[in-house]
Amino acid sequence: MSATVVPLPPNRASETTDFLRRMASMVSGGNGEMLLRAASLIQSLAQRAMSAERLFHEQQEENKHLAERRAAAELASNAMINQIAALRTQLAEVTTAAAAERAAFDTERGKLLMLMRDAESHIGKLTTELESLRTSVDAFNETVVSVPIEVLRLARTQFDYLSSDFARKGDVISAAMSEIGGFAIDQALTAKNPADKT
């Protein structure tokens, strides 16, 4: 809302009050007092009019600044709304990806649990076989039964294969058991031929 303000010419109000004061000095009695009161009232009204005009200009400037701030606030608000919408979309995507990763994790966990159960079963079997081998080795050492070196080397190769296969599958315990079996064969080979370390 704009209004045109016509400033009062300061000289005209001053001229009028000066004229009224001169007239009051020439007129005696109540008329002179009325002229002085009129001059004071005109001067007061002129000052109030100038103050009102100054206040109006200040208010106009403030309204202009407020309009600029409001426009900037609307731009910032629109940018924030767009950013929130983008963040919501990103959150939905991240949530979907996290759910998919969780499902994949649960599937992998199930597989690992099954592998672990199989490994435990296999470890039990290997432990039994190892005990059987130890018993056989002990019996062999006691009875000194002759076994061809090629058979021992073949068994050693099979233990190496089993150990690397278990290690590749992440079955550390079975790999260790296979290495122990290979070590036992190495001892037998070393006892047979100290110069041959293979």
C-alpha positions in Angstrom: 0.0 0.0 0.0 1.6 3.3 -1.1 0.5 6.9 -0.5 1.8 10.1 -1.9 2.9 12.4 0.7 3.3 16.1 -0.1 5.8 17.6 2.4 4.8 20.8 3.9 7.1 23.6 2.9 8.8 24.6 6.2 9.2 28.2 5.2 5.4 28.7 4.7 4.6 27.4 8.2 7.4 29.5 9.6 6.2 32.5 7.7 2.7 32.0 9.0 3.7 31.6 12.6 6.0 34.7 12.3 3.1 36.7 10.8 0.7 35.6 13.6 3.2 36.5 16.3 3.8 39.9 14.8 0.0 40.4 14.6 -0.3 39.3 18.2 2.2 41.9 19.3 0.1 44.6 17.5 -3.2 43.3 18.9 -4.0 43.6 22.5 -6.1 41.5 24.8 -7.7 38.1 24.0 -7.2 38.4 20.3 -3.4 38.6 20.7 -3.5 35.6 23.0 -5.6 33.7 20.4 -3.1 34.6 17.7 -0.2 33.4 19.8 -2.0 30.2 20.5 -2.8 29.8 16.8 0.9 30.3 16.0 2.0 27.8 18.6 -0.6 25.3 17.4 0.5 25.8 13.7 4.1 25.3 14.7 3.2 22.2 16.7 1.1 20.8 13.9 3.9 21.5 11.4 6.4 19.6 13.6 3.9 16.7 14.0 3.4 16.7 10.2 7.1 16.5 9.6 7.5 13.8 12.2 4.6 11.8 10.7 6.2 12.3 7.2 9.6 11.1 8.5 7.9 8.2 10.3 6.0 7.3 7.2 9.3 7.2 5.1 11.0 5.1 7.8 8.0 2.7 7.9 8.1 2.6 4.1 11.8 1.6 4.2 11.1 -0.9 6.9 8.2 -2.4 4.8 10.5 -2.6 1.8 13.2 -4.4 3.9 10.5 -6.7 5.4 9.2 -7.5 1.8 12.8 -8.4 0.8 13.3 -10.5 3.8 10.0 -12.3 3.2 10.9 -13.0 -0.4 14.3 -14.4 0.8 12.6 -16.4 3.5 10.2 -17.9 0.9 13.1 -18.8 -1.3 14.9 -20.4 1.6 11.7 -22.2 2.6 11.2 -23.5 -0.9 14.8 -24.7 -1.0 14.4 -26.4 2.4 11.2 -28.1 1.3 13.0 -29.4 -1.9 15.9 -30.5 0.3 13.6 -32.3 2.7 11.8 -34.1 -0.2 15.2 -35.1 -1.6 16.3 -36.4 1.8 13.0 -38.4 2.2 13.7 -40.0 -1.2 17.2 -40.8 -0.2 16.1 -42.2 3.1 13.6 -44.4 1.3 16.3 -45.7 -1.0 18.7 -46.3 1.9 16.0 -48.1 3.9 15.2 -50.3 0.9 18.9 -51.0 0.3 19.4 -51.8 4.1 16.4 -54.2 4.0 17.9 -56.0 1.0 21.3 -56.1 2.7 19.7 -57.5 5.8 18.0 -60.2 3.8 21.2 -61.1 2.1 23.0 -61.1 5.4 20.4 -63.4 6.9 20.8 -65.7 3.9 24.6 -65.7 4.2 24.3 -66.3 8.0 22.0 -69.3 7.4 24.5 -70.7 4.9 27.4 -70.1 7.3 25.5 -71.8 10.1 24.9 -74.9 7.9 28.6 -74.9 6.9 29.6 -74.6 10.5 27.4 -77.6 11.4 28.8 -79.5 8.5 32.3 -78.5 9.6 31.6 -79.6 13.2 30.4 -83.0 11.9 33.4 -83.2 9.7 35.7 -82.3 12.5 34.2 -85.1 14.6 34.8 -87.5 11.7 38.4 -86.2 11.2 39.0 -86.4 15.0 37.9 -90.0 14.9 40.1 -90.6 11.8 43.0 -88.9 13.5 42.6 -91.0 16.6 42.4 -94.0 14.4 45.6 -92.8 12.6 47.4 -92.2 15.8 46.4 -95.7 17.0 47.6 -97.1 13.6 50.8 -95.1 13.9 51.3 -96.3 17.5 50.6 -99.8 16.4 52.9 -99.3 13.4 55.6 -98.1 15.6 55.1 -101.0 18.0 54.9 -103.6 15.3 57.1 -101.9 12.7 54.8 -102.7 9.8 56.3 -101.7 6.5 54.3 -99.3 4.3 55.6 -98.3 0.9 56.9 -94.7 0.8 54.8 -93.9 -2.3 51.6 -94.7 -0.3 52.7 -92.3 2.5 53.6 -89.6 0.0 50.2 -90.0 -1.7 48.5 -89.7 1.7 50.6 -86.7 2.4 49.5 -85.1 -0.9 45.9 -85.9 -0.1 46.2 -84.2 3.4 47.7 -81.1 1.7 44.8 -81.0 -0.7 42.3 -81.4 2.1 44.0 -78.7 4.1 44.1 -76.1 1.3 40.4 -77.0 0.4 39.3 -76.5 4.0 41.3 -73.3 4.2 39.7 -71.9 1.0 36.3 -72.7 2.4 37.2 -71.0 5.7 37.1 -74.2 7.7 40.1 -73.4 9.9 39.6 -76.4 12.3 39.4 -79.0 9.5 42.4 -77.4 7.8 44.4 -77.7 11.0 43.4 -81.3 11.5 44.5 -82.1 7.9 47.8 -80.4 8.5 48.3 -82.5 11.7 47.6 -85.6 9.6 50.2 -84.5 7.1 52.6 -83.7 9.9 52.2 -87.2 11.2 53.0 -88.6 7.8 56.0 -86.3 7.6 57.2 -87.8 10.8 56.8 -91.3 9.5 58.7 -90.4 6.3 61.4 -88.7 8.3 61.8 -91.7 10.6 62.0 -93.9 7.6 64.6 -91.7 5.7 66.1 -88.8 7.7 67.7 -87.3 4.6 64.4 -87.0 2.8 62.3 -84.2 4.4 59.4 -84.4 1.9 
